[in-house]
């Protein structure tokens, strides 16, 4: 393992830092929206289009990787991330900031597609564990950046300037990490479309997105104060990070899809616990389960679908379908439900997904 780390040091370093920056950039939008609204004379709801711009860009980046991904290296993705963050930091007016957010999102989507398969292949049998480590650093960046934002006087331009600067420095050290793709190209397997595993990816990311986006509001509806809900979200991300750190030590010992199914079962138990008992501690526990959804479903899907460059964009695109649509759809139906309706829906979906996962784990773990 030590030899593998030395051999692929550039890939690992640039991947870890890039995923931290992705988490930092995404989490920065939340506390920065009120500041952008004041700067541009908008409502916070209107400023929320910046978040939509991020996800539109992410979908664009994934689409680019599907059609032209074979020629894209980590340096390309980092350069686009840096350009987008620098554009937001430059304060180019409302539409300029929206455009820069699309560019940043494009780099975000491309980075996810560039690094995950490279790390999975480069580290062989330990690849699933290293993918878990890579995705753990995303959560670390998401936890740290709001604190940095406060430390720089709640100035979004300064926050994005920091992200752009670190992207630029990382770009300097990422030059040799593209060789992993070249070494693996000769052994590329045919593209195998497997809709069933993609359905599990949709459900996993949809659940994660709903918990992050709607969870605090659900806690308030269940009786928590805004302050308690905010602290619970922080606890959720800490549990999310800890689960992905534990995954580093477990992923190469157990089948990836089996871990996914167990995590869905755990999420179902925690969600129904939030229905019956005080919701806050069970919401925090949901963070641990949610942290295991994507890395394990991604590894299982790669095993089933092959190493063609189009495989990772397909998996992440499926996740985007769930991540973008589920919070909107769930938000529409919650109004007519009781104070714990959110957790009832999450618990039911997770339970059904876990049952299906255990029933199909033999096929999904091939």
N, C-alpha and C positions, 0 to 999 in steps of 0.2 A: 504493500500500500504506500509506504514512504517513497518507493521508487516511482510509482505512478504519479504521486503528487509532484515530485521533482520534475518528471518528464512533462507533465501538463500544467506546470505552475502558472504560465501565462493565461491559459484558459480558465483555470480555477480562480485566479486572482481577479481577472476581468469579469468573470461571471458573477462572483460574489459581490463585487462592488456595484456592478450594473443592476443586479436584483435589489440591492439595498437602495439604489437611486430610484428604481421603479417604485418601490414601496414608499420611499420618501416623497417622490413627486406626486403620487396618487393621494397620499394622506394630506399633503400640503393644500390641496384644493379645498378641503372642508373648512379649516379655519381661515383660509384666505378669501373665501367668497364674500363675507361682509366687507372686507377691505376693498375688494374690487368693486363691489356695489357702490360704496362711498366714492371711490375714485372716479367712476364713470357715470355717477348719477343714476344708478339703476336700483331696482328692488333686488333683494337677495334671490328671489325666484328667477328673475331675468338673468342674474349673474350665474345661476346654475347651468346655463347653456355652456359654460366653460367645461363643466363635467361631461356634458353630452359631447362636446367637441373632442375631449380626451378619448372617449370610447369610440367615436366615429373614426378618429385617427387610428386607434388600436385595430379596429376592423380592417381599415385600409392597409395597415402594416401586415396583418395576417394574410390578406388577399395578395399583396405583393410577394410575400414569401411562398405562397402556393404556386404562383405562376413563374416567379423568377428567383426562387429561394436558393437554387443550387449555386448561384454566383455571389451570394451575399455572405459577408464575413462579419465577425463581431465588430470590427472597426466601422463598417458601414452603419450598423445599428447604433453604435455609440455616437457617431457623428450626427446622426439625425436626432437622437435624444438631446445632445448638446445644443444643436441648432434650435430645437423647439424651446428648450428651457431658457436659452439666451434671448429668444424672441419675446417670451413672456416677461423676462427680467427687464427688457429694453423699454417697456412701457410705450408701446406703439399705438396706443388708442384702443378702443373697444374691439373693433374688427381685427386689428392687428394682433391683439391678444388672443382672440378666438382662433385666428389662423395659426398662431404659434402653438396653441394648445392642440390643434389637429396634428401639427408636425411632431410635437412631443409624443402624442398618442401613437403616431405612426412608428416612431422609434421604439416605443413601449411594446407594441405588438410584434415588431420585428425582433426585438431582443429576446422575448419569450420563446420565439420560434428558433432563433439562432443558437441559444445557449443550452436549452434543455436536451435536445438530441445529441449535441456534441459531448456534453458531460456524461450522458447515459452510455454512450459508446466508449468514450475514452477510458473509463474506469472499470470496464468489464463487469465482473460479478459484483463489484461494489458500486456499480453505476446507479442502481436505485437509491442506495444510501446517499450518494453524492447529489443526486437530484433533490432528495429531501433536504440536504444541507443548503443547496442553492436556493430553494424556495423558503427555507427558514430565514435566510437573510433578508428576504422581501419583508417579512413581518417585522424584523428588527428595524429596518428603515422606516416602516410605517409607524412604529412606536416612537422612534427618536425624533422624527422631523417636526411634529407639532411642538415639541419642547424647544427645538432649535428656532422655530418660528417665533415663539414667545421671547426667546433670548435675543433675537435681532429686532425687537421692538414691534413685532407683528406686522412687518413690512413684507408683502408677498414678492416684490421685485428682488429684494435681497435674498429671500429664501430660494427663489428660482435661479438667481445668479450663483449661489453656492452649488446647486445641483449641476448647473452648466459647467462650472469650473472643475468639479470633481469628474464629470464626464470627460472633459478635455484631458485631464491628467491620466485617467484610466485608458483613454484612447492611445496614449503613448506606449503603454505597456501591453496592449492587446495585439500587437503586430503579428506575433507568431502563433496565436491561438487558432487561426483559421486552418492550420495544417491538419487538424484532426479530421475535418471534413474530407480533405483530399486523401488522407490515408484510408478512410473508410469507404470512399467512393467505389472502389473496385468490388467491394462486397455488398453493395446496395441490393436489397431485396425488392421484388416487384411491389407495386402499390396494391394493397388489398383493402377494399372498402368494407368496413364492418359496422353496420348501423346500430347493432345491439349495444356494443360497448360505448358507442357515441351517445346513446340515450342515457347511459349511466353518467357520462361526463356532463351532459346537459343538466341532469338532476343534481349532481354534486355542486356544480358552480352556481346553479339557480338557488340552491339552499344557502350556500355561503353568501351570495349577494343579498338575499333577503334578510339574513341574520345581521349583516353589517349595515345595510341601508335602512331597514325597517325595525330592527331589534330595539334600539333605544326608544323609539316612539311606542312600540308595543309594551315596553316596561312602564312607560309613563301612563299608558292606558290601563295597565294592570295595577296602578297605584303608586308607582315610584315617583320621586321628584326628579326634575331635570338634572340636578346635580348628581343624584344617585345613578341615574341612567347613563350619564356621561362617564362616571367612574366605572360602571359596569362594562361599558364598551372598552375602556382601557384594560380591564381585567380579561375581557374576551380575547383581546389581541395578545395579552401575555400568555394566556392558556394556548392560544393558537400557535405562538412561537415555541412554547415549551413542547407541544406535541410534535412539531416538525423537528425539533432537536432530538427528541427521543426516537423519531423515525430514522434518523441517521444510523442508529445502532440496531434497528429492527428490520429495516427494509431488505437487507440482503439475507435475512434469516427466514422470512415468511413470504408467501406469495402475495404479490401486490394487490390483486383484486380481493383476496381474502381480508386483507387489512382494510380495504375500502368498505367491504360489507360489514365488518365489525364496527367500523367508525360510524356507519349509517345506523346500525343498531344502537350504538351509544348515544347518537344524536336523538333518536326516537325516545329513549329512556329519559334523557335530560329534558327534552321538550315537554313530554307528558308530566315530568316532575314540576316544570314551570307552570303547568295548568293546575296541578293539585296543591302545590306548596308555594311559598314565597318565590317569585320568579327570578329575582336577581342572581342568586348563587347558581341556579340551573342554567341561566343564560351564559354565565361565565364558563360553566362546564361545556356548553355547546361550542365554545371557541376551540377547545381541545379536539372535539370530533371534527369540526369544520376544517381544521388545519391538516387533516389527513385525507380529505376528499381528493383534491386535485393531483398531488404527486403520485398517489397510488393508482388512480384511474389512468393517469397519463402513461405510467410505466406499463400497465396492463394493456392499454390500447396499442402502444408501440410494439409490444410482443406479438399482438394479433395482426397488426396492419403492416408491419415490415419497416424497413429503413429508408424507403423512398423519401426524397426531400419534401414531398407533398403531405406526408403523414402528419407531422407535427402541426402544420397550419390547419389541417382538417380537424384535429383534436381540439385545438385552441378555438377555432371558429365555432365548434359545437358548444364549447364552454361559454363563448360570448353570446350565443343565442339564448342560453339560459340566464346568464348574468345580466343581460340588457332587458329581456322581456319579463322575467319572473317578478322583480319588484314592482313593475308597473301593473301587471295582472293581479298580483296579490293585493296591492294597495287598493284596487278597485272593489274587491270583495270584502275587505275587512270592516267597512263601515256598518254593515248589517249584522255583524257578529258581536259576541260578548267581549268582556274585558280581556279574556284569555284566548280569543279566537285565533290570533296569530300563532300562538304556540300549539293550539289544537291542529291547525293546518300543517305546520312544520312537523309535528309529531306523527301525523298520519302519513304524510309523504315519505318521511324518513323510514317509518316502519314498513311501508309497502316496498320501498326500494331495498331495504335490508332483506326482506323475505325473498324478493326476486333475486337479489345478489347471492344469497346462500343457495338458492335453488339452481342457479346457473354458474356457480363458481368454478365447476369443473371445466366448462367451456371457456370461461373468461380467463382462466389461469394457464391456458395452453402456451 
